[in-house]
């Protein structure tokens, strides 16, 4: 450990070094040849030790500030990780996002495939948000144990289902989640300290995606332990009989009404959109937790525009 580094950086380096070692075990390249040897190149990326751009001052990996941001009512912005790749997760986390959405509901991969990605995201001061496939204690527990700060549970339609999600998410006495997280061991954090204080960091997000959930909104909001109620526009539209018509008046009316009904509840209202104009409209309606598309979607749009411009370009003589 270098003694000339700023206070607090050495522990961060140890944590990030342990992450690199973890990744190394699965990414080791062996060069076979006549010498029957292999060489290893392990690079530690840290703002103090490299030229890698950083988001600013060193931030602690634990606790992540997402829950506190939600409590203050500040705008929380994130985006969706387009692939379970370490470099894409790290690069995306260097933008000005508060959370990064890792989906295990509709993608073929499960929580066991996220590897050290949540820890790498935490290292950038960003909250990993894992959406699980269902309101299942095994899935929710594994997501938090892998390093999620926030877990999103889809299709919660009743207060009873909401209460079950709370039970699955929190350690006793708030819930019944089993105790033995893996991510602190990967990150080099104090395992016992993380367990003792985890409930203070844990963020639980429940999705409102059906007419039934909307009808039960007031009852769901009465369940203690919910941080965000997240409107899923596409499933909500399907439930209303307007499949793939998210802009249908009936869908938009409900989306506008939900923040009004939750005002003063202490629960943030969230959704996911791509259009900046539509995002700003929803912010005007009272949404404070917003997933802003994905870097892949925006990147493809930009690339398509550049290609169209170039194909129509006439070189100057």
C-alpha positions in Angstrom: 0.0 0.0 0.0 1.4 3.4 -1.0 1.6 5.8 2.0 1.6 8.9 -0.2 -1.9 8.4 -1.6 -4.8 10.6 -0.3 -6.6 9.6 2.8 -9.3 7.0 2.0 -7.9 6.1 -1.4 -5.8 3.1 -0.2 -8.9 1.2 1.0 -10.6 2.0 -2.3 -7.6 0.6 -4.2 -7.6 -2.6 -2.1 -11.3 -3.0 -2.9 -10.9 -2.4 -6.6 -7.8 -4.7 -6.6 -9.9 -7.5 -5.2 -12.4 -6.9 -8.0 -9.7 -7.1 -10.6 -8.5 -10.4 -9.1 -12.0 -11.7 -9.1 -12.4 -10.8 -12.8 -8.9 -12.2 -13.5 -10.0 -15.7 -12.4 -12.6 -15.8 -15.2 -10.7 -13.8 -17.8 -7.2 -15.2 -17.6 -5.5 -15.6 -20.9 -2.9 -18.4 -21.2 -0.4 -18.2 -24.0 0.7 -21.7 -24.7 3.9 -22.4 -26.6 7.2 -24.1 -26.5 8.1 -22.4 -23.2 4.9 -23.8 -21.5 4.5 -20.5 -19.7 2.0 -17.7 -19.6 2.2 -14.1 -18.9 -0.3 -12.0 -16.9 -0.9 -8.3 -17.3 -3.1 -6.9 -14.5 -3.9 -3.2 -14.7 -5.4 -1.4 -11.8 -7.6 1.4 -13.0 -8.0 4.1 -10.4 -8.3 7.9 -10.8 -5.1 8.4 -8.7 -3.1 5.6 -10.5 -4.1 6.1 -14.1 -5.3 8.5 -16.7 -8.8 6.9 -16.8 -11.4 9.7 -16.6 -13.4 9.8 -13.4 -16.7 11.3 -12.3 -15.0 13.5 -9.7 -13.8 13.0 -6.1 -13.4 9.5 -4.8 -16.8 8.2 -3.5 -17.3 5.3 -1.1 -18.4 2.0 -2.6 -20.6 1.5 0.5 -23.0 2.8 1.5 -24.3 4.0 -1.9 -26.2 7.3 -1.6 -29.2 6.3 -3.8 -31.6 5.8 -0.8 -30.7 9.2 0.6 -31.3 10.9 -2.7 -34.7 9.3 -2.9 -35.6 10.5 0.6 -34.7 14.1 -0.2 -36.9 14.0 -3.3 -34.1 14.9 -5.7 -34.3 13.9 -9.3 -32.7 10.4 -9.8 -31.6 9.5 -13.3 -30.3 6.2 -14.7 -30.0 4.2 -17.9 -30.2 0.6 -18.9 -27.1 -1.6 -19.3 -27.4 -3.1 -22.9 -25.2 -6.1 -22.3 -23.6 -7.9 -19.3 -20.1 -6.8 -20.2 -17.7 -5.3 -17.6 -16.2 -2.6 -19.8 -19.7 -1.4 -21.0 -20.9 -1.3 -17.4 -17.8 0.7 -16.2 -17.9 3.1 -19.2 -21.6 3.8 -18.8 -21.2 4.4 -15.1 -18.7 7.2 -15.9 -21.6 9.3 -17.2 -23.7 11.4 -14.9 -26.1 8.6 -13.8 -27.3 7.7 -10.3 -28.2 4.1 -11.1 -27.6 1.5 -13.9 -30.4 -0.9 -14.7 -29.3 -4.5 -15.0 -32.3 -6.6 -16.4 -32.7 -10.2 -15.6 -36.5 -10.3 -16.3 -36.5 -10.2 -20.1 -32.9 -10.9 -20.9 -32.0 -14.6 -21.1 -29.4 -14.2 -18.4 -30.1 -14.5 -14.7 -28.5 -13.0 -11.6 -25.8 -15.6 -11.7 -24.5 -14.0 -14.9 -23.9 -10.5 -13.6 -20.5 -11.5 -12.1 -18.6 -8.5 -10.6 -20.6 -5.9 -12.6 -22.5 -4.6 -9.6 -19.2 -4.2 -7.7 -17.6 -2.4 -10.6 -20.6 -0.1 -10.8 -20.5 0.6 -7.1 -16.8 1.6 -7.6 -18.0 4.4 -9.8 -20.4 5.8 -7.2 -23.4 4.4 -9.2 -26.1 2.2 -7.8 -26.6 -1.1 -9.5 -30.3 -1.7 -10.0 -31.2 -5.3 -10.8 -34.7 -6.2 -12.1 -35.5 -9.7 -11.1 -37.8 -12.0 -13.1 -40.5 -12.3 -10.4 -41.4 -11.6 -6.8 -39.4 -14.6 -5.6 -37.3 -14.6 -2.4 -34.5 -16.6 -4.1 -34.2 -14.2 -6.9 -34.4 -11.0 -4.8 -31.9 -12.4 -2.2 -29.4 -13.3 -4.9 -29.7 -9.9 -6.6 -28.8 -8.0 -3.4 -26.2 -10.6 -2.5 -24.5 -10.0 -5.9 -24.2 -6.3 -5.1 -27.5 -4.6 -6.1 -28.3 -1.4 -4.2 -31.8 -1.5 -5.7 -33.9 -4.4 -6.8 -36.9 -3.9 -9.0 -39.7 -6.4 -8.7 -42.1 -6.6 -11.7 -45.9 -6.9 -11.8 -46.8 -6.2 -8.2 -50.6 -6.0 -8.3 -51.7 -6.0 -4.6 -50.7 -4.9 -1.2 -50.1 -8.5 -0.2 -47.6 -9.0 -3.0 -45.9 -5.7 -2.1 -45.6 -6.9 1.5 -44.0 -10.1 0.3 -41.5 -8.2 -1.7 -40.5 -6.2 1.4 -40.1 -9.4 3.4 -37.8 -10.8 0.7 -35.7 -7.6 0.4 -34.8 -6.6 4.0 -32.9 -8.4 6.8 -34.7 -8.9 10.1 -36.4 -7.2 11.8 -37.8 -5.4 8.7 -37.9 -8.5 6.6 -36.9 -12.2 6.4 -34.0 -12.1 3.9 -31.3 -14.7 4.6 -28.0 -13.3 5.7 -24.8 -14.0 3.7 -24.0 -11.5 0.9 -21.2 -12.3 -1.5 -20.4 -8.9 -2.9 -18.6 -7.4 0.1 -16.1 -10.3 -0.1 -15.5 -9.4 -3.8 -15.2 -5.7 -3.1 -13.0 -5.9 0.0 -15.7 -4.3 2.2 -16.3 -5.1 5.9 -18.6 -8.1 5.5 -20.1 -7.8 9.0 -20.5 -4.0 8.8 -22.4 -4.3 5.5 -24.8 -6.9 7.0 -25.5 -4.8 10.1 -26.2 -1.7 8.1 -27.6 -3.1 4.9 -31.2 -2.2 5.6 -30.2 1.5 5.6 -28.9 1.2 2.0 -31.4 -1.3 0.6 -33.7 0.3 -2.1 -36.8 -1.6 -3.1 -38.6 -0.7 -6.4 -42.0 -2.2 -7.2 -43.5 -2.0 -10.7 -47.0 -0.9 -11.4 -47.9 -2.5 -14.7 -51.6 -3.4 -14.7 -55.1 -2.0 -14.2 -55.3 -4.1 -11.1 -52.1 -2.5 -9.7 -53.5 0.9 -10.4 -56.8 0.1 -8.7 -54.8 -1.1 -5.7 -52.3 1.8 -5.7 -53.4 3.4 -2.4 -53.2 0.1 -0.6 -49.8 -0.8 -2.1 -48.5 2.6 -1.0 -49.4 1.9 2.6 -46.9 -1.0 2.8 -43.8 0.1 4.7 -40.4 -0.4 3.0 -41.2 0.7 -0.6 -38.9 3.3 -2.0 -40.1 3.6 -5.6 -43.2 2.7 -7.4 -42.2 2.3 -11.1 -44.8 2.5 -13.8 -44.1 0.1 -16.7 -45.8 1.8 -19.7 -45.7 -1.1 -22.1 -47.3 -3.7 -19.8 -49.7 -1.1 -18.5 -50.8 -0.4 -22.1 -51.3 -4.1 -22.7 -53.4 -4.4 -19.6 -55.6 -1.6 -20.8 -56.1 -3.3 -24.2 -53.7 -1.0 -26.0 -50.8 -3.3 -26.6 -47.8 -1.4 -28.0 -49.7 1.9 -27.8 -48.1 3.5 -24.9 -49.3 6.9 -26.0 -52.9 5.9 -25.9 -54.9 8.5 -23.9 -56.0 5.9 -21.3 -52.4 5.0 -20.6 -51.2 8.5 -20.3 -54.1 9.4 -18.1 -53.1 6.8 -15.5 -49.4 7.8 -15.8 -50.4 11.4 -15.0 -52.7 10.4 -12.1 -50.2 8.1 -10.3 -47.8 10.9 -9.1 -50.8 12.9 -7.9 -52.2 10.0 -5.8 -48.7 9.3 -4.3 -48.0 12.9 -3.4 -46.9 13.1 0.2 -46.5 9.3 0.6 -42.7 9.5 0.7 -42.6 7.1 -2.2 -40.8 8.2 -5.4 -42.6 7.6 -8.7 -40.5 6.3 -11.6 -40.8 5.1 -15.2 -38.6 4.5 -18.3 -38.7 6.5 -21.5 -36.5 7.4 -24.4 -37.7 10.7 -25.8 -36.3 13.7 -24.0 -39.5 15.7 -24.6 -41.6 12.9 -23.1 -39.2 12.5 -20.2 -39.5 16.2 -19.4 -43.3 15.9 -19.6 -43.2 13.2 -17.0 -40.9 15.2 -14.8 -43.5 18.0 -15.0 -46.1 15.4 -13.8 -44.1 14.6 -10.7 -41.9 11.7 -11.7 -38.5 11.8 -9.9 -37.0 8.4 -10.7 -36.3 8.1 -14.4 -34.6 5.5 -16.6 -33.3 7.4 -19.6 -33.2 4.9 -22.5 -30.0 3.0 -23.0 -26.6 3.9 -24.4 -27.1 1.3 -27.1 -30.4 2.8 -28.3 -29.1 6.3 -28.3 -25.8 5.2 -29.9 -27.6 3.4 -32.8 -29.8 6.4 -33.4 -26.7 8.7 -33.6 -24.8 6.2 -35.8 -27.8 5.8 -38.2 -28.0 9.6 -38.5 -24.2 9.9 -39.2 -24.4 7.2 -41.9 -27.3 8.8 -43.6 -25.5 12.1 -43.6 -22.4 10.6 -45.1 -24.2 8.6 -47.8 -25.8 11.8 -49.0 -22.6 13.8 -48.8 -20.9 15.0 -52.0 -17.2 15.4 -51.5 -15.9 18.9 -52.3 -13.9 19.1 -55.4 
